[in-house]
Amino acid sequence: MEATASGVPCVATNVRGCREVVEHEKNGFLVPPHNPGCLADAIAQILEDPELAARLSEGGRRMAGERFDEQAVFRKVKAEYVRLLREKGLEHLRSY
């Protein structure tokens, strides 16, 4: 997450956690686990293609701002609490 927010194109293995932060060919590459050849190829591709690296870098910054911005996350959590209160008929308990 920190790397994408910093504009670093990422190469990560396609496992839980990484999949939530890296979108294949949008802000980096996801490669199969236990496949060092695929990992090396993805890294080389980014290093050899500055336009690709710039596109992935921008995609990472954009995604970080949309998904991981502290204020955006707070708004989503707050909206979910409001929805749950409304669903339970307890909206009157809302104090904000």
Secondary structure by P-SEA (a helix, b strand, c coil): cccccccccccccccaaaaacccccccbbbbccccaaaaaaaaaaaaacaaaaaaaaaaaaaaaaacccaaaaaaaaaaaaaaaaaaacccccccc
